[in-house]
Amino acid sequence: MGLLDIIIIILVIAWLGGFSLHIGGGLIHLLLVIAVIVLVARLLGVNV
């Protein structure tokens, strides 16, 4: 498990926590978008 995997897991957990507790409004979805972008970049082999 690499550093990007850990970042993705942390972002998704933070998003789930913020989404379920209604913290941050619409901006909390930005965490999910960032996690997906990092995941796609990792799958495509882009150095982030």
trRosetta pair geometry for C-beta under 8 A, 3 or more apart (Angstrom, degrees):
i j d omega theta_ij theta_ji phi_ij phi_ji
1 5 4.6 -114 -164 81 82 147
1 6 6.6 95 150 -51 109 85
2 5 5.1 108 56 5 65 101
2 6 7.4 -124 107 -2 40 89
3 6 5.7 -56 -153 36 36 111
3 7 6.4 37 150 -20 68 104
4 7 5.5 -51 -146 36 36 113
4 8 6.3 39 154 -21 66 103
4 38 5.9 -169 -161 168 99 110
4 42 5.0 159 133 -88 150 132
4 48 6.6 98 -101 55 124 125
5 8 5.8 -53 -150 34 31 112
5 9 6.4 30 153 -18 64 106
5 42 7.8 129 -63 -154 66 167
6 9 5.7 -54 -148 37 32 111
6 10 6.3 31 155 -18 66 106
7 10 5.8 -56 -146 38 30 110
7 11 6.2 28 157 -18 65 108
7 35 7.7 -172 129 -115 78 75
7 38 6.1 -98 104 165 120 164
8 11 5.9 -58 -147 38 28 110
8 12 6.3 24 158 -16 65 109
8 35 5.0 106 -143 -156 68 91
8 38 5.6 -156 -79 94 91 122
8 39 5.4 87 -119 -69 138 94
8 42 7.7 -72 -47 1 136 149
9 12 6.0 -58 -146 39 28 107
9 13 6.2 26 157 -16 65 109
10 13 5.9 -57 -145 39 29 109
10 14 6.2 28 156 -18 65 108
11 14 5.7 -55 -145 39 29 110
11 15 6.2 32 154 -22 64 106
11 31 5.0 -174 -169 180 86 90
11 32 7.3 158 146 -87 101 31
11 34 5.8 -127 -150 89 148 103
11 35 3.8 -177 102 -73 131 108
11 38 7.4 125 16 28 155 139
12 15 5.5 -51 -146 35 32 113
12 16 6.4 33 154 -19 64 104
12 31 7.7 172 -80 139 26 103
12 32 7.0 70 -111 -110 63 71
12 35 5.2 126 -57 -155 78 166
13 16 5.7 -52 -146 36 32 111
13 17 6.3 31 154 -17 64 107
14 17 5.7 -55 -147 39 31 112
14 18 6.1 25 157 -14 66 110
14 31 5.3 -121 95 -163 107 156
15 18 5.9 -60 -144 43 28 106
15 19 5.8 27 158 -20 66 112
15 28 6.2 132 -138 162 64 88
15 29 7.3 70 -145 -116 111 34
15 31 4.1 -166 -74 95 94 119
15 32 4.5 103 -137 -59 158 85
15 35 6.9 -95 -17 -2 139 140
16 19 5.7 -55 -139 39 26 110
16 20 6.1 16 165 -11 64 111
17 20 6.3 -61 -140 41 23 101
17 21 6.0 -4 168 6 63 118
17 23 7.4 -14 127 35 79 127
18 21 6.3 -68 -133 52 24 94
18 22 7.9 -133 171 45 54 1
18 23 4.4 -97 -139 67 75 95
18 24 5.0 -8 -167 25 127 126
18 28 3.7 -165 129 -141 132 132
18 31 6.9 113 33 19 142 145
19 22 7.7 20 -179 -73 25 40
19 28 5.8 178 -66 125 65 136
19 29 7.7 77 -87 -76 106 69
22 25 7.9 33 -178 -79 70 41
23 28 6.4 108 87 -80 66 135
24 27 4.8 -105 169 72 98 93
24 28 3.8 119 85 -57 126 93
25 28 6.8 157 68 -5 32 94
26 29 6.0 -37 -176 16 58 114
27 30 5.4 -22 -174 0 60 120
28 31 6.1 -32 -178 14 53 112
28 32 7.9 49 135 -9 66 97
29 32 5.4 -46 -162 34 56 113
29 33 6.4 58 142 -21 74 101
30 33 5.5 -52 -148 37 37 114
30 34 6.3 39 153 -20 68 104
31 34 5.8 -54 -148 36 30 110
31 35 6.3 31 153 -19 64 106
32 35 5.6 -54 -148 36 32 113
32 36 6.4 31 155 -18 66 105
33 36 5.9 -55 -148 37 30 109
33 37 6.4 31 153 -20 64 106
34 37 5.7 -54 -147 36 32 112
34 38 6.4 30 155 -17 65 106
35 38 5.9 -55 -148 38 30 109
35 39 6.3 31 153 -20 64 108
36 39 5.6 -54 -146 37 32 113
36 40 6.2 30 157 -17 66 106
37 40 5.9 -54 -145 38 29 108
37 41 6.2 30 155 -18 64 108
38 41 5.7 -55 -145 38 30 112
38 42 6.3 32 154 -21 64 106
38 48 6.3 -162 -133 98 79 178
39 42 5.7 -55 -149 35 29 112
39 43 6.4 27 154 -17 65 106
40 43 5.7 -54 -145 37 32 110
40 44 6.2 22 157 -11 66 110
41 44 6.0 -62 -145 44 28 105
41 46 4.3 -77 -165 61 84 118
41 48 5.1 76 127 -55 144 123
42 45 7.7 41 179 -71 30 26
42 46 7.5 -79 -64 50 24 75
42 48 7.2 -58 -66 4 73 126
